[in-house]
Amino acid sequence: MEDLRWGVLWGLVLALGFTAFAAIPAAIRALVPQDNWTAGLSFGTLALFYLGAGLLGGALVGLLRPAAQHWWGRRLLGVVVGLPIFLGGTAMVLELSEWSRSMWVWMGVGGVIWAQVMSFVFEERSDSRRSTQRMRRWKGR
């Protein structure tokens, strides 16, 4: 239960951070309106997507956190969390009705590749922490 709470909290933090970052162009659009800026997503829709994706993704990360101790678990975690977020974000920008079968396949492949790359980024950080801890123990002897 603690892992789930940890995941949801971090998902919420990331969602709020992305929403705050997206507020900058939204404020510029509100202050300097132009005709060609009306197309696309509204700030509210984008903020709701970030909140939903953050909470859902965070909950999945929290539930699968014990598996992340293993190499295969980090890859699995990248796909299970990254693929729906990648596809959801793409679906918000491109209308689903316009997607062909090949578009679904390529977006799925792209999402899996993106998720795998992101899982290695976090692995790099955890490996560097472990090696730093080992180095400190070695120097202490």
N, C-alpha and C positions, 0 to 999 in steps of 0.2 A: 504494500500500500504506500510505503514511503517513496518507492521508485516512481509510482504513478503520480503522486503529488509533486515530486521533483520535476518530472517531465511536463506536467501541465503548467507549473510555475514558469519554467524556462520557455515553453511555447507561448505563454502569455507575454513574457518579457520581450521575446522576439517579435511577436505580433504588434505590440505597442511601439517598439522601436521602428519597425517598418512603416507603421501608420504615421508616426511622427515624421519620418523621412518623406513620406508621400504628401504630407501636409504642406511642404514647402512649394512644390509646383502647383498644388491646389490653391494655395493662397495667392500665388502669382496670377493664376487664371482668374481668380475672383477680383483682383485689383486691376488687372489689365485685360479686360475681356476682348476677344477677337472672334470673328465668325468661325474660323477653322479650328478653334479650340473646343468647340461644343461637341465634336465627335469623340467617341471613346467612352471609357468608363467614368462613372461619377466617383467622387471621392468617397462617398458613403458606401458604394458597392465594393470599392477596393478595400476600405477599412474592414468591412464585414468579411470579405474573403480572407484578409490577413488574420483576423480574429478567429475565424472558423478553422483555417488551416493551422494556425499556431496551436490552438487548443487540441484539435484532433491529432496533429503531428506530434505534439508534446505528450499526449496521452499514449500514443503508440510507442514513442521512444521510451517513456517511463515503463510501460509494460514489458518491452523487449530489452530493457537496460541490462539485465543479467546476461543475456546472450552477447552483448557488446564486449564482453571480456575476451571473446574469441575472434579470430580473424574472420571466420565464416559468419559470425553473428553481426559483425559490423557491416559486411556486404549485404546481408539479409535486411538489416535495419535500414540501410541506405535505400534499398528498393521499396520496402514496405512503406516507408515514410516519404521518400523523395518522389516516387512515381506518381502517386495521387496529387501531390502538390504541384508537380511539373505539369501534369495533364490539366488540372483545374485552372492553373494560371494561364495556360495556353488557351483553354476553352473560354476564358473570360475575354481574351483579346480577339480570338477568331471565332466566329459563329459556328456552333456545332452542326447546324444544318448544312453548312458548306463543306464539312469534312468528308472526304472520300475514304474508302477502306484503306488505301495506301497511306493517307494522311494519318489515320489512327495507328497504323503499323509504325510509321516513321516517328510519330510523336512518342509512342511507347518505347521504341528503341532509343530515341534521344533521351527520354526520361530515365531509362535504366542506366545509360552511360553517364548522364549527369549525376545520378544518385551514387554510382560507384566512385566517380571522381570525388564527390563530397565526402564519402565514407573514408577515403584515403587521407583527406585533409585532417579529419578529426583523429585518425590513427597516428598521423605524424605528430600531432600535438601530444597525444598520450604517450607515444614512444619517447619523445624528447623529455617529457617529465620523468619517465621511468629511468632513462639514462642519466638524467641529472641527479636523481635520488641515488642511483648506483655509484656515481662518481663521488658524491658527498660521503657515502658510507666507505668507499675505498680510501679517500683522503683521510678519513677519521681513524683509520687503523694504524 
